[in-house]
Amino acid sequence: MNLTLDEILKSQKIQKNVIRRTPMEGSSTFSQMTGAKVFLKSECLQKTGSFKVRGAYAKITTLSKEEKRKGVIAASAGNHAQGVAYASALEKIPCTIVMPVSASPAKVAATRSYGAKVILEGAIYDESWSKAVELSKKTGGTIIHAFDDEKVIAAQGVIGLEILEDLPDVDEIIVPIGGGGLAAGILKAIKTKKPHVKIIGVQSSGFPAMKKSFDEGKLLSVEGKRTIADGISVKKPGEFTFKIINELIDDIVLVDDSEIVKAMFLLMERAKMVVEPAGAVSLAYLLEKKTGKGKKVVPILSGGNVDMYLLGQIVAKGLTEMGRMVKISVLLTDKPGALKEVVDQISSLSVNIVEVIHDRLSSSIPAGTAGVTLSLETQDEEHAKQLISFLKKKNIKFKLVI
């Protein structure tokens, strides 16, 4: 495959009037936090909630009449599934999506809502992919690959063109990497037009397949570990994508889940944006390393499809990570007023008590005492430290609950 800028420009025309041109806006909050001039490219506001629909639509529109008649097949746990289903609905062609049995019920429902036939098969993506290949051989349906396809890569490269149109003097772009389709397309677009622009790829430390491949100079696979960034949890990158990335990218870096949680939390609280874990890794890296000081930096927020149950956990964990939530366990004498005494002491420091759990009956609680767990909201990390110091000074015996 020899992807050219012309292919990306053709894809831009195909997408026009169908695929949303997502906004790119400066963020004073994140600029102050990092020292860079930060502009957020919000693919989380794309149709179906992810950049994936660009590649799916561009690929499907180029199929022959006979190929469209037989329909398309894809394997995906989420964003690619919805992108292919939505694009198929626009083209009015049959669509089958194979998803792992562990796929989020919300994502399965969203995929079906676009008219796709959903088959739940396999414990992991690789098993779903095998089923998709089997169905393709049986039905003649065309497989729409999530990233390792020239048309798909070219379509994702349109994001790079949009960035250059909106911010011609951009210095640095930070892009999430899973299989590499998004990064490969953007690299080809940007480096062809403005080779001096620095491009950094970001992976989850749980699935560093492209990072390891880039470091070794050859395509490698990884077993991977558990991570909340399931959208970029790819064991082996694409052959085409690796070739482009290995040749053009400036660096590939890693972030862990705690850094991702912090970025998601700040995006919700400060930017009023819901971004999924895989989509927030670019900002997570920028917030942690504070690269590009004084330069115009664009983190790409690649998707916004978050499971609602996970979102609740992100808020709770984000508050803890930011030093805004402290949970303590206190053992009190079981007598009237004992709890009030502690609560009054805490309240005097302008700390908000969010939750109180009172326990007299557990086997670990000695007779004549009561265990109390308090969830406390503080203003920031410094306020939290003041609280801990205050409790120690007042001789209140407590344990921090992690």
PyMOL commands that set and color helices and strands:
alter all, ss='L'
color gray80, all
select helices_A, chain A and resi 5-15+28-34+43-45+47-49+52-61+65-70+79-91+105-113+125-139+150-166+181-193+209-216+230-232+239-248+257-270+277-289+308-321+338-347+381-393
alter helices_A, ss='H'
color red, helices_A
select strands_A, chain A and resi 24-26+37-42+72-75+95-99+117-120+142-143+172-176+198-204+251-255+296-301+325-333+352-359+369-377+398-400
alter strands_A, ss='S'
color yellow, strands_A
deselect
rebuild
show_as cartoon
